């Protein structure tokens, strides 16, 4: 039988799961508008089934953390959406986020932002992932002012 249906985008492996990416057709800057910092939420650890415990009635074992971190969750405020959103930062450890010295209301930028879609527990779930976060307007070393050279005139 032929496969009939809509293509909801490619899947992207993030940490240990595959997520359906739907951001390819979206204008993310228009969707989020001006984005400001709210707070650091928590690290999300990898987990494995704890087979030393009794499984639930569906045969699933409780999860236990492995000690490794999948990503860091942060909350941001989107002016276009008019609400606080949660973003998972996958390529930046907690200490690097804290070193940015972000304060409530600081304007930020999200690098490599993707929107993913999942259907869980009979509901649609959209999740935001970004590789890194930075303070808006914070220059990188390559953007620093070049030093002016003073030339002495022969005379």
C-alpha positions in Angstrom: 0.0 0.0 0.0 1.3 3.4 -0.9 2.3 5.8 1.9 -0.1 8.8 1.9 0.3 11.8 4.2 2.1 15.0 4.9 5.8 15.4 5.5 6.2 17.2 8.8 9.9 17.7 8.4 13.1 15.8 8.9 14.1 14.3 12.2 17.1 15.6 14.1 18.9 13.6 16.8 19.3 15.8 19.9 21.0 14.2 22.9 19.5 10.7 22.9 16.2 11.2 21.0 15.0 12.0 17.5 12.9 15.2 17.2 10.8 16.2 14.2 12.0 19.7 13.1 9.3 22.1 12.0 11.3 25.4 12.1 12.4 25.1 8.4 9.3 26.9 7.2 9.1 29.4 10.1 10.5 33.0 10.4 11.9 32.5 13.9 12.8 36.2 14.4 9.2 37.2 13.6 7.8 34.3 15.6 9.8 35.2 18.8 10.4 39.0 18.3 12.6 40.6 20.9 13.9 37.9 23.3 14.9 38.7 26.9 16.5 36.6 29.7 14.3 35.3 32.5 16.3 32.7 34.4 18.4 29.5 34.4 16.0 26.7 35.1 17.9 23.4 35.6 20.1 20.8 34.0 18.3 17.8 32.4 20.2 14.6 33.0 20.4 11.4 30.9 18.4 8.6 32.6 18.3 4.9 32.4 15.7 2.3 33.6 16.4 1.3 37.2 15.8 -2.5 36.9 16.5 -3.0 40.7 13.0 -1.4 41.3 9.6 -2.9 40.7 8.1 -2.0 37.3 4.8 -0.2 37.1 1.6 -1.8 35.8 2.7 -1.2 32.2 6.1 -2.9 32.7 8.2 0.3 32.7 10.9 0.7 35.3 11.5 4.0 37.2 14.2 6.1 35.6 17.5 7.0 37.4 20.0 9.7 36.4 23.3 8.6 35.0 25.2 11.8 36.1 25.7 13.1 32.6 23.8 16.2 31.4 21.7 16.3 28.2 21.1 20.0 28.1 20.5 23.1 30.2 17.0 24.5 30.4 16.5 28.3 30.6 13.5 30.5 30.4 13.2 33.5 28.1 10.5 36.1 27.4 9.3 36.5 23.8 7.7 39.8 23.1 6.0 38.5 19.9 4.4 35.6 21.8 3.8 37.7 24.9 4.9 35.0 27.3 7.7 33.1 28.9 9.1 30.2 26.9 11.5 27.4 27.8 14.6 26.7 25.7 17.0 23.8 26.0 20.6 24.8 25.4 22.5 21.8 24.2 26.1 22.9 23.5 26.8 25.1 26.5 27.4 23.9 30.1 25.9 25.6 33.1 29.0 27.4 34.1 29.3 29.1 30.7 25.7 30.3 30.9 26.4 31.7 34.4 29.6 33.4 33.2 27.5 35.5 30.8 26.2 37.4 33.9 22.7 37.7 32.5 20.2 39.7 34.5 16.4 39.7 34.3 15.4 41.6 31.1 18.7 41.5 29.4 18.2 41.0 25.6 19.7 37.8 24.3 20.4 35.9 21.1 19.9 32.1 20.6 22.3 30.4 18.2 21.1 27.6 15.9 17.5 27.8 17.2 15.2 24.9 16.1 11.5 24.3 16.8 10.6 20.6 17.2 7.2 18.9 17.2 6.1 15.7 19.1 2.8 14.1 19.8 2.8 12.9 23.4 -0.1 11.8 25.6 -2.7 12.8 23.0 -1.4 16.4 22.7 0.9 18.4 20.5 4.2 19.4 22.1 6.5 22.1 20.6 10.0 22.4 22.0 12.7 25.0 21.4 16.3 23.9 21.2 19.4 26.2 20.7 23.1 25.3 20.6 24.2 28.4 22.6 22.9 31.6 24.2 24.6 35.0 24.3 23.9 38.5 25.4 22.7 40.6 22.5 25.4 43.1 21.3 28.2 41.3 23.2 31.1 41.4 20.8 33.4 38.5 20.1 37.2 38.9 20.2 37.2 39.2 16.4 34.9 42.2 16.6 37.2 44.2 19.0 38.4 47.6 17.8 41.7 47.3 16.0 44.6 49.1 17.6 45.5 52.4 15.9 49.1 52.6 14.8 50.9 55.9 15.2 53.3 56.5 12.5 56.2 58.9 13.1 57.0 61.2 10.2 60.6 61.4 9.2 61.7 64.9 9.3 
